[in-house]
Amino acid sequence: MVAATMAGGGPPKTVLITGVSRGLGRALTLELARRGHTIIGCSRSEDKIQALQDELQLPSDAPPVASSSSSSSSSSSKHLLSAIDVRSDESVKEFAKLVAQAKRVPDIIVNNAGTINKNNKIWEVPGEEFDMVIDTNLKGVANILRHFLPLMIERKKGIIVNMSSGWGRSPAAEVAPYCASKWAIEGLSRSVAKELPPGLAIVALSPGVVNTEMLASCFGSSAALYQSPEAWAPKAATMILNLTEDDNGASLTV
Ligand SMILES: NC(=O)c1ccc[n+]([C@@H]2O[C@H](COP(=O)([O-])OP(=O)(O)OC[C@H]3O[C@@H](n4cnc5c(N)ncnc54)[C@H](OP(=O)(O)O)[C@@H]3O)[C@@H](O)[C@H]2O)c1
């Protein structure tokens, strides 16, 4: 299993993280970049993607990446951030093509982008809101796997981390759509684990409880009692960097 106490050393890695504009994804991006790793990131907000690219401000020895209207990768940065909606299979497909052309096939993928329904009993959750949760949390992950796994399989290596939740392992009232999506992520991860060739691994990772916009949505003001994303990120980064193919199929917790 994972040696979560190591600092996560080793050679620099390329890490694809979805949902980098705020919360856990943003904090993890900054932490991994600070440790010298290259980030391929996405989320929907173009403004926040540009602001994060500016904040990364790390010099690079990598060649500049061809930009598209929705991509952000200045010639002084080795990182590649793009305004992508993971619900769009076509956008994810284009994103994977861009990443492959830039020779930045990820060593690690963190499927982090997610959303939660407003607290409500299932019969009060509008159909569109239920769809939004499933389309983002489950089908968004499937879109990333569909277009990025072949690139990893070709290289015969790669680690995939699917962000789960305590609510992917236990039930809770008023967040049934979210729970359903995260229980599905646990099942998806364990099933895909049986399909992967040697050298690759996929895990479901519960991040614990962290004070983000998502937590405030379901916990209200008591979200502020929990750890910040910045306190969480070093622990998560070390754990993720130390995952190996022996972890394939595991359900882990930061
Ligand atoms: N915080 C916790 O305590 C906690 C606990 C258990 C599990 N988790 C899981 O951890 C992950 C991160 O949660 P968080 O608390 O950091 O949430 P958050 O603060 O709401 O951030 C969610 C991120 O996902 C992005 N995103 C949402 N929909 C997207 C889409 N369709 N395409 C691309 N990006 C999208 C958002 O950016 P845009 O809006 O710009 O697209 C944002 O960057 C989620 O999977 C969540 O379920 C969190």
The ligand as an SDF file (V2000), in Angstrom:
LIG
                    3D

 48 52  0  0  0  0  0  0  0  0999 V2000
  -14.0890   19.4700   -0.1120 N   0  0  0  0  0  0  0  0  0  0  0  0
  -14.3210   18.2900    0.4740 C   0  0  0  0  0  0  0  0  0  0  0  0
  -14.3920   18.1720    1.7080 O   0  0  0  0  0  0  0  0  0  0  0  0
  -14.5070   17.0520   -0.3740 C   0  0  0  0  0  0  0  0  0  0  0  0
  -14.8430   15.8770    0.2800 C   0  0  0  0  0  0  0  0  0  0  0  0
  -14.9980   14.7200   -0.4630 C   0  0  0  0  0  0  0  0  0  0  0  0
  -14.7730   14.7440   -1.8250 C   0  0  0  0  0  0  0  0  0  0  0  0
  -14.4430   15.8970   -2.4570 N   0  0  0  0  0  0  0  0  0  0  0  0
  -14.1970   15.8530   -3.9070 C   0  0  0  0  0  0  0  0  0  0  0  0
  -13.0120   16.5560   -4.2310 O   0  0  0  0  0  0  0  0  0  0  0  0
  -13.1320   17.1510   -5.5220 C   0  0  0  0  0  0  0  0  0  0  0  0
  -12.8420   18.6420   -5.4450 C   0  0  0  0  0  0  0  0  0  0  0  0
  -13.8230   19.2280   -4.5940 O   0  0  0  0  0  0  0  0  0  0  0  0
  -13.7120   20.7200   -4.0370 P   0  0  0  0  0  0  0  0  0  0  0  0
  -14.2310   20.6630   -2.6630 O   0  0  0  0  0  0  0  0  0  0  0  0
  -12.3840   21.2850   -4.3260 O   0  0  0  0  0  0  0  0  0  0  0  0
  -14.8470   21.4250   -4.9480 O   0  0  0  0  0  0  0  0  0  0  0  0
  -14.9770   22.9180   -5.4920 P   0  0  0  0  0  0  0  0  0  0  0  0
  -14.2990   23.8670   -4.6020 O   0  0  0  0  0  0  0  0  0  0  0  0
  -16.4020   23.1210   -5.8060 O   0  0  0  0  0  0  0  0  0  0  0  0
  -14.1330   22.8650   -6.8780 O   0  0  0  0  0  0  0  0  0  0  0  0
  -14.5880   22.0640   -7.9290 C   0  0  0  0  0  0  0  0  0  0  0  0
  -13.6680   22.2500   -9.1220 C   0  0  0  0  0  0  0  0  0  0  0  0
  -14.1860   21.4480  -10.2040 O   0  0  0  0  0  0  0  0  0  0  0  0
  -14.3060   22.2760  -11.3670 C   0  0  0  0  0  0  0  0  0  0  0  0
  -15.3920   21.8160  -12.1910 N   0  0  0  0  0  0  0  0  0  0  0  0
  -16.7050   21.6630  -11.8480 C   0  0  0  0  0  0  0  0  0  0  0  0
  -17.4230   21.2410  -12.8990 N   0  0  0  0  0  0  0  0  0  0  0  0
  -16.5390   21.0860  -13.9280 C   0  0  0  0  0  0  0  0  0  0  0  0
  -16.6730   20.6760  -15.2790 C   0  0  0  0  0  0  0  0  0  0  0  0
  -17.8540   20.3250  -15.7840 N   0  0  0  0  0  0  0  0  0  0  0  0
  -15.5590   20.6430  -16.0560 N   0  0  0  0  0  0  0  0  0  0  0  0
  -14.3550   20.9920  -15.5540 C   0  0  0  0  0  0  0  0  0  0  0  0
  -14.1600   21.3890  -14.2830 N   0  0  0  0  0  0  0  0  0  0  0  0
  -15.2610   21.4490  -13.4870 C   0  0  0  0  0  0  0  0  0  0  0  0
  -14.5430   23.6830  -10.8110 C   0  0  0  0  0  0  0  0  0  0  0  0
  -14.1220   24.6750  -11.7300 O   0  0  0  0  0  0  0  0  0  0  0  0
  -15.1030   25.4610  -12.7420 P   0  0  0  0  0  0  0  0  0  0  0  0
  -16.3470   25.7970  -11.9840 O   0  0  0  0  0  0  0  0  0  0  0  0
  -14.2870   26.6510  -13.1520 O   0  0  0  0  0  0  0  0  0  0  0  0
  -15.3200   24.5380  -13.8810 O   0  0  0  0  0  0  0  0  0  0  0  0
  -13.6030   23.6770   -9.6210 C   0  0  0  0  0  0  0  0  0  0  0  0
  -12.2900   23.9760  -10.0350 O   0  0  0  0  0  0  0  0  0  0  0  0
  -14.5530   16.8300   -6.0090 C   0  0  0  0  0  0  0  0  0  0  0  0
  -14.5380   15.6860   -6.8380 O   0  0  0  0  0  0  0  0  0  0  0  0
  -15.2890   16.5240   -4.7210 C   0  0  0  0  0  0  0  0  0  0  0  0
  -16.4090   15.6880   -4.9230 O   0  0  0  0  0  0  0  0  0  0  0  0
  -14.3020   17.0650   -1.7540 C   0  0  0  0  0  0  0  0  0  0  0  0
  1  2  1  0
  2  3  2  0
  2  4  1  0
  4  5  1  0
  4 48  2  0
  5  6  2  0
  6  7  1  0
  7  8  2  0
  8  9  1  0
  8 48  1  0
  9 10  1  0
  9 46  1  0
 10 11  1  0
 11 12  1  0
 11 44  1  0
 12 13  1  0
 13 14  1  0
 14 15  2  0
 14 16  1  0
 14 17  1  0
 17 18  1  0
 18 19  2  0
 18 20  1  0
 18 21  1  0
 21 22  1  0
 22 23  1  0
 23 24  1  0
 23 42  1  0
 24 25  1  0
 25 26  1  0
 25 36  1  0
 26 27  1  0
 26 35  1  0
 27 28  2  0
 28 29  1  0
 29 30  1  0
 29 35  2  0
 30 31  1  0
 30 32  2  0
 32 33  1  0
 33 34  2  0
 34 35  1  0
 36 37  1  0
 36 42  1  0
 37 38  1  0
 38 39  2  0
 38 40  1  0
 38 41  1  0
 42 43  1  0
 44 45  1  0
 44 46  1  0
 46 47  1  0
M  CHG  2   8   1  16  -1
M  END
$$$$
